[in-house]
Amino acid sequence: MKTDAIFYEIFKEFPSIFFEVIGKPETNINIYEFTAPEIKQRSFRLDGVFSPQPEFNHEPLYFVEIQFYKDEEFYDRLFTSIFLYFSQYQPSNPDWYAIVIYNKRSNETAFPPRYRALLEPHLRRFYLDELGEVANNSLSVGIVRLVVEASNKAGELAKLLIEKAREELTDTLIQKKVLEFIETIVVYKFPNLSREEVEAMLNLDLIRDTKVYQEAFEEGELQAKLKMIPILLELGLSIQQIAEKLKLDVEIVREAASL
C-alpha cells in the first residue's frame, strides 16, 4: 500500500485526525466530505479534498497533498491541480487552503517566488517528524506519526497507541476500527511479517479474545447485515429468505424492513 493511499484511508475514515494535525480540532467534521477528485486535463489527481456540504459553502475547502520525497515541480503541479479543480468543479466556497504534509522538512523543495502571493493566505505546511509532544499526547496525531516512524521504533509506538485507544475510546466499534487501522499501518511497515506475526507482536491476538472486542465485532457484523436487508428486499427476496440468507431472526429482519 502506498503512503498516500494510507493517508487517504486515514482521513476518509477518521477526518478528525486531519483537522487535529492542522491545528483545527474544533472543526465540525460532519459538514465535510473527503474525496480524491481527478482533474481532466493531463489526468491530474489531488491526493484529497475536504469539501463542505453545499449548505456550508461559507466554510473553506482544504486541498490535501502528502509529499514524502523531493520533487522540484511539486508546487507547480499542486497549484495547477487546484486551479484546474476550480475550473472544472466551480465550487462556491470563497476560502481555500492547500495543506501539504511532509514526512520531513528536508524533502521540501525551495518555494518558487512566482507563487509568493499564494504563500501566506493559502499554503500550510506540516512536517510529521517535527510533531514532537503533540504526537506523544494525541492518539490521532500519533497514528499519523506511526506511518513515518522508524522501523525500530514503530512496534513500541504502535503498542502505545493501542493502549491509548483502549483507554480513551469508549465506543467499542470505533475502538475496533482504530485498532485495525493501527495494525494495517504496521503490516505496511513490516512487509516481511505475516498478519498473524504482527498481531502477536502488538498483543492484538490477546485483545481479540476479550469480551469487549468480541461484542464490538458482533455488533459491527450485525450492522452490516442490517444494511443489506433493503437491498435484498428490492431484489425480490422475502423476509424469510433474507433471514435464512443472513442467518438472522425473522423478527429482526421484519423490524428492519419496516423502518
SVG drawing of the C-alpha trace seen along z (x, -y; Angstrom):
<svg xmlns="http://www.w3.org/2000/svg" viewBox="-43 -38 60 58">
<polyline fill="none" stroke="black" stroke-width="0.4" points="0.0,0.0 1.5,-3.4 1.9,-6.0 -0.6,-8.5 -3.1,-5.6 -2.7,-5.0 -3.3,-8.7 -6.3,-8.8 -7.8,-5.9 -6.9,-7.6 -8.5,-10.9 -11.5,-9.2 -12.3,-7.0 -11.2,-9.5 -11.5,-13.1 -11.0,-14.4 -7.3,-13.2 -6.7,-15.6 -8.2,-18.6 -6.2,-17.8 -2.9,-17.6 -3.5,-21.1 -4.4,-22.6 -8.2,-22.9 -9.6,-20.2 -12.8,-22.2 -13.9,-21.9 -17.3,-20.3 -16.3,-17.2 -19.9,-16.3 -20.2,-19.1 -17.2,-17.9 -16.7,-15.1 -13.3,-13.8 -12.7,-12.8 -9.8,-12.3 -11.1,-14.1 -9.5,-13.6 -8.7,-16.6 -9.5,-16.0 -6.5,-17.9 -3.4,-15.6 -5.2,-13.3 -4.1,-15.3 -5.3,-13.9 -5.3,-15.6 -4.4,-13.3 -7.6,-14.5 -10.1,-17.4 -12.1,-18.2 -15.1,-19.9 -18.1,-21.2 -21.6,-20.2 -23.4,-22.7 -25.3,-24.4 -22.0,-25.2 -20.3,-26.9 -19.0,-29.6 -16.6,-27.1 -13.1,-26.7 -12.0,-24.0 -8.9,-22.0 -6.7,-20.6 -4.5,-17.8 -1.2,-16.6 1.1,-14.1 4.7,-14.5 7.4,-12.1 10.1,-12.7 11.8,-15.8 10.2,-17.0 11.3,-20.2 8.0,-20.5 5.8,-19.8 4.4,-23.3 3.8,-23.8 1.7,-20.6 0.0,-21.4 -1.3,-24.9 -2.0,-23.8 -4.2,-21.0 -6.0,-23.3 -6.8,-25.9 -7.9,-23.2 -10.2,-21.9 -11.7,-25.4 -12.3,-25.5 -13.8,-22.0 -15.9,-21.9 -16.7,-25.6 -17.0,-25.5 -18.8,-28.5 -16.5,-28.5 -14.7,-31.8 -11.8,-30.4 -9.4,-27.6 -6.2,-26.2 -3.5,-24.0 -2.4,-21.6 1.0,-19.9 2.1,-17.1 5.8,-16.2 7.4,-13.3 10.4,-15.6 11.4,-19.1 14.4,-18.0 12.0,-16.6 10.6,-20.1 11.9,-21.9 12.5,-25.7 9.2,-27.6 9.0,-29.2 8.9,-33.0 6.3,-33.2 3.7,-31.8 4.6,-34.0 1.2,-35.8 -0.4,-32.4 2.1,-31.5 0.7,-33.4 -3.1,-33.3 -3.4,-29.8 -0.4,-27.4 0.0,-25.5 2.9,-23.0 3.3,-20.3 6.3,-18.1 5.5,-14.8 8.9,-14.3 8.5,-17.7 5.2,-16.9 7.1,-16.1 5.0,-16.2 1.7,-16.6 2.3,-13.1 3.1,-11.6 0.0,-13.1 -2.6,-12.7 -3.9,-9.4 -5.0,-10.9 -1.7,-12.6 0.2,-9.6 -1.5,-7.4 -0.3,-9.8 3.2,-9.8 3.2,-5.9 3.2,-6.0 6.6,-7.6 8.1,-6.2 11.4,-4.4 11.0,-0.6 13.0,0.0 10.6,-2.3 7.3,-1.6 6.4,1.5 6.7,-0.3 4.7,-3.3 2.0,-1.1 1.7,0.6 1.4,-2.8 -1.3,-3.9 -3.2,-0.6 -3.1,-1.1 -4.2,-4.8 -7.1,-3.7 -8.3,-1.1 -8.2,-3.7 -9.7,-6.7 -12.2,-5.3 -15.4,-4.3 -17.3,-3.4 -16.4,0.2 -17.0,0.1 -14.7,-3.0 -12.1,-1.4 -12.2,1.8 -11.7,-0.3 -8.8,-2.2 -7.1,0.9 -7.5,2.5 -6.1,-0.7 -3.0,-0.7 -2.5,3.0 -2.8,2.2 -0.1,-0.5 2.2,1.9 1.6,4.6 2.6,2.0 5.7,1.1 6.8,4.7 6.0,6.4 8.1,9.5 5.8,10.3 2.5,12.2 -0.6,10.6 -0.5,13.2 3.0,12.3 2.1,8.6 -0.9,9.5 1.4,11.3 4.0,8.5 1.3,6.0 -0.5,8.4 -3.7,8.0 -4.3,11.7 -4.9,11.3 -7.1,8.2 -9.3,10.0 -10.1,12.7 -11.6,10.1 -15.4,9.9 -15.5,6.2 -13.7,6.8 -16.0,9.8 -19.1,7.8 -17.8,5.0 -17.1,7.5 -20.6,9.0 -22.3,5.5 -20.4,4.5 -21.3,7.7 -25.0,7.2 -25.0,3.6 -23.5,4.7 -26.3,7.4 -29.0,4.8 -27.7,2.5 -28.2,5.4 -31.8,6.0 -33.3,3.1 -31.1,4.2 -32.3,7.8 -35.9,6.7 -35.5,4.7 -34.1,7.7 -37.4,9.5 -36.4,11.8 -38.9,12.5 -38.5,11.8 -38.0,15.5 -35.4,15.9 -33.4,12.9 -33.5,14.2 -32.1,17.5 -29.5,16.0 -28.2,13.6 -28.7,16.0 -30.9,13.6 -34.1,14.0 -37.2,13.4 -38.5,10.7 -35.2,8.7 -35.5,8.7 -39.2,7.8 -38.5,4.9 -35.6,3.6 -37.7,3.9 -40.4,1.7 -38.0,-1.2"/>
</svg>
